[in-house]
Amino acid sequence: MLKIERARETETSLTVALAGSLEAEHLPELEELARQAVREGRRLSFDLTEVRMVVREAVAYFATGAGRQARLTGCPTWLRKWLDSENRHHL
């Protein structure tokens, strides 16, 4: 289960807080948030402070997919290392 909440919004930015387990089935919703932010000319951030589990597809989304354009805040150390590894692998 994943909770997706618009945590902070301004004219120029949107921060979305994620909490729980990030599964592949949640990626279309994150993708839609990213498209909406682009349409509105806002910078998108995902706050990952409360994320407890992430599937490989989600890591790929943040490392090499459209999610790469979003800023990641509160990223747990284990997830940051995984993302860094994916980024190096795709160079």
N, C-alpha and C positions, 0 to 999 in steps of 0.2 A: 504494500500500500504506500502511496506517495501523496503527500499533501503539497499542493502547488498554490502559493499565495502571493498576490501582488503586495510586496512589503513596503516599497517606496516608489512614488511616481512624481516626477516633475515634468516640466515642458520639454526637457532635453534628455531625461533618463528614466528608465524603468528597472527596478530591482525586484526580482522574483525569488522568493524564499522557497526552497525545496526541503522537505523533511520526510524521512522514511527510506523506502527501498525504490530506487530508480530502475525501472524495467523498460524493455524495448517498447512496450505498449504505450509508454508515456511520451515517447519521442515526438509523435505527431503534434501533441499539445505544445511541447516546447518549441517545435518548429513554427507553429502558428504564432506563438508569442514573439518569436524572432522576426517573422515576416511583418507582424503588426508594428513592432518597434521600428523596423526599416521604413515602412510606409509613413509612420508618424515622425520620422527623422530623430528618433530617440536612441540613445546608447543603452544596450541591454546588459544587465548583470544578473547572474544567478548566484544567490547566496546558498552555499552548500554546507553550512555549519551543521545542520541537523540531518544530513544524508548519512545513512548507516550501511547501505549496500548499493552497488552499482553494477549493472551487467556490462559485458564487453561492448555491446552495441552503443550504449550510452557513452562509454569512454571514447569510442571511435567518433561519435557525434561531436564531442567537445574537442577532441584532438585534431581531427582532420575534416570534419563535416561542417555544416552550417553553424553549429554551435561554437566553432572556433572563433567566430566574430564576437561572441559575448565575453564579457569580463566575468571571471569566476572569483568570488570572494568566500571567505570562510572555508576554503577547500581543505579537507582533512589531509594530513601528511601522506597517508597511504594512497589516497586518490591522486594527489599531486605527483607522487613518484610514478604512478601508473601512467598518468597523462604525459609526463616528461618522457617516459620510455616509449610510448606510442609516437610522440612527436619525433624523437630521434630515429625511430624505425622507418618513418615515412619521409625522411629528408632525402 
